[in-house]
Amino acid sequence: MKGKKVIKNEALTRGKIVPMLEDIKDLIKSTAKGTETALREEFSTGLGKLEKRMETVEYAVTEHSKMMKDLKVEVQGVRTELKEDIQGVHAELTDKIDGVRTELKTEIQSVRTELKTEIQSVRTDLKDEMHHMEDRLSKKIDRNATRLEDHEVRMSALETHRL
């Protein structure tokens, strides 16, 4: 009630009530306007903060998406590298195994050839030894036959002399 004082015990007349009601109405309007302004400012501030938070979240989501894409690319690169490494190791092992097989085949063939030569040598030695033994046995048999004949001749001579 702007600058007007209500005096007690005064009779209230329409002329007095209307200006009072106008004052109350003005007071309510100014209070409502102040409240509205304060709420708008607070809402605007809150909305601004919310927008900033949303921007931060959107930025974080975008960065996360970028990181996930980068990670997928990196993982794919690692997979490719590992696949290539495995293929390289496989090829290297295959080559080494083939080399060892070739070496073993060559060595086995060499050993077989040496064994064949050695076996042939042993056979030849055995044949020579057998011929030598046959000759010795034949000579012994001949000597024994000669001795037997000599014995028979002596026995005959002894028998002839005894008679």
C-alpha positions as CSV (number, residue, x, y, z in Angstrom):
1,M,0.0,0.0,0.0
2,K,2.2,2.6,-1.4
3,G,2.5,5.5,0.8
4,K,-1.1,5.3,2.1
5,K,-1.8,4.4,5.6
6,V,-4.9,2.7,6.8
7,I,-6.4,4.5,9.6
8,K,-8.3,2.5,12.1
9,N,-11.9,3.1,13.0
10,E,-12.5,4.8,9.7
11,A,-15.4,3.6,7.8
12,L,-14.6,1.7,4.7
13,T,-16.3,3.0,1.7
14,R,-16.2,1.9,-1.8
15,G,-13.9,4.8,-2.7
16,K,-11.5,3.7,0.0
17,I,-11.6,-0.1,-0.8
18,V,-11.1,0.2,-4.6
19,P,-7.7,2.0,-4.3
20,M,-6.7,-0.5,-1.6
21,L,-7.7,-3.4,-3.9
22,E,-5.8,-1.7,-6.7
23,D,-2.8,-1.4,-4.4
24,I,-3.1,-5.1,-3.5
25,K,-3.6,-6.0,-7.2
26,D,-0.4,-4.0,-8.1
27,L,1.5,-5.6,-5.3
28,I,0.4,-9.1,-6.4
29,K,1.3,-8.3,-10.0
30,S,4.7,-7.0,-9.1
31,T,5.3,-9.9,-6.8
32,A,4.1,-12.4,-9.5
33,K,6.2,-10.6,-12.1
34,G,9.3,-10.8,-9.8
35,T,8.6,-14.4,-9.1
36,E,8.1,-15.1,-12.8
37,T,11.4,-13.3,-13.6
38,A,13.3,-15.1,-10.9
39,L,11.8,-18.5,-12.0
40,R,12.6,-17.7,-15.7
41,E,16.2,-16.8,-14.7
42,E,16.5,-19.9,-12.6
43,F,14.9,-22.0,-15.3
44,S,17.2,-20.4,-17.9
45,T,20.2,-21.0,-15.7
46,G,19.2,-24.6,-15.1
47,L,18.4,-25.1,-18.7
48,G,21.8,-23.7,-19.6
49,K,23.5,-26.0,-17.2
50,L,21.5,-28.9,-18.5
51,E,22.4,-28.0,-22.1
52,K,26.1,-27.9,-21.0
53,R,25.8,-31.3,-19.4
54,M,24.1,-32.6,-22.5
55,E,26.8,-31.2,-24.7
56,T,29.4,-32.8,-22.4
57,V,27.5,-36.1,-22.6
58,E,27.2,-35.9,-26.3
59,Y,30.9,-35.1,-26.6
60,A,31.8,-38.0,-24.4
61,V,29.5,-40.3,-26.5
62,T,31.2,-39.1,-29.7
63,E,34.6,-39.6,-28.2
64,H,33.6,-43.0,-27.0
65,S,32.4,-43.9,-30.4
66,K,35.6,-42.6,-32.0
67,M,37.6,-44.6,-29.4
68,M,35.6,-47.8,-30.2
69,K,36.1,-47.3,-33.9
70,D,39.8,-46.8,-33.3
71,L,39.9,-49.8,-31.1
72,K,38.1,-51.9,-33.7
73,V,40.6,-50.8,-36.3
74,E,43.5,-51.5,-34.0
75,V,42.1,-54.9,-33.1
76,Q,41.7,-55.7,-36.8
77,G,45.2,-54.6,-37.4
78,V,46.5,-56.9,-34.6
79,R,44.4,-59.8,-36.0
80,T,45.9,-59.2,-39.5
81,E,49.4,-59.0,-38.0
82,L,48.9,-62.2,-36.0
83,K,47.4,-64.0,-39.1
84,E,50.4,-62.9,-41.2
85,D,52.8,-64.0,-38.4
86,I,51.1,-67.4,-38.1
87,Q,51.2,-67.9,-41.9
88,G,54.8,-66.9,-41.9
89,V,55.7,-69.3,-39.1
90,H,53.7,-72.0,-40.8
91,A,55.5,-71.4,-44.1
92,E,58.9,-71.3,-42.3
93,L,58.1,-74.5,-40.5
94,T,56.9,-76.2,-43.7
95,D,60.1,-75.2,-45.4
96,K,62.2,-76.5,-42.5
97,I,60.3,-79.7,-42.3
98,D,60.7,-80.2,-46.1
99,G,64.4,-79.5,-45.7
100,V,64.7,-82.0,-42.9
101,R,62.8,-84.5,-44.9
102,T,65.1,-84.0,-47.9
103,E,68.2,-84.3,-45.6
104,L,66.8,-87.4,-44.0
105,K,66.0,-89.0,-47.4
106,T,69.5,-88.2,-48.6
107,E,71.0,-89.5,-45.4
108,I,68.8,-92.7,-45.5
109,Q,69.8,-93.2,-49.1
110,S,73.4,-92.8,-48.3
111,V,73.1,-95.2,-45.3
112,R,71.3,-97.7,-47.6
113,T,74.0,-97.4,-50.2
114,E,76.7,-97.9,-47.5
115,L,74.8,-100.8,-46.1
116,K,74.5,-102.4,-49.5
117,T,78.2,-101.9,-50.1
118,E,79.0,-103.3,-46.7
119,I,76.6,-106.3,-47.1
120,Q,78.1,-106.9,-50.6
121,S,81.6,-106.7,-49.1
122,V,80.6,-109.1,-46.3
123,R,79.0,-111.5,-48.9
124,T,82.2,-111.4,-50.9
125,D,84.3,-112.0,-47.8
126,L,82.1,-114.9,-46.8
127,K,82.2,-116.4,-50.3
128,D,86.0,-116.0,-50.3
129,E,86.2,-117.5,-46.9
130,M,83.8,-120.4,-47.9
131,H,86.0,-121.0,-51.0
132,H,89.1,-121.0,-48.8
133,M,87.4,-123.3,-46.4
134,E,86.3,-125.6,-49.2
135,D,89.9,-125.7,-50.5
136,R,91.2,-126.4,-47.1
137,L,88.5,-129.1,-46.5
138,S,89.2,-130.6,-50.0
139,K,92.9,-130.7,-49.3
140,K,92.3,-132.3,-45.9
141,I,89.9,-134.8,-47.5
142,D,92.5,-135.5,-50.1
143,R,95.2,-135.9,-47.5
144,N,93.0,-138.0,-45.4
145,A,92.1,-140.1,-48.4
146,T,95.8,-140.4,-49.2
147,R,96.5,-141.4,-45.6
148,L,93.7,-143.8,-45.7
149,E,95.1,-145.4,-48.8
150,D,98.5,-145.4,-47.2
151,H,97.0,-147.1,-44.2
152,E,95.2,-149.6,-46.3
153,V,98.4,-150.3,-48.3
154,R,100.3,-150.7,-45.0
155,M,97.5,-152.9,-43.6
156,S,97.6,-155.0,-46.7
157,A,101.3,-155.3,-46.5
158,L,101.1,-156.2,-42.9
159,E,98.5,-158.8,-43.6
160,T,100.6,-160.1,-46.4
161,H,103.6,-160.3,-44.2
162,R,101.7,-161.9,-41.5
163,L,100.4,-164.6,-43.5
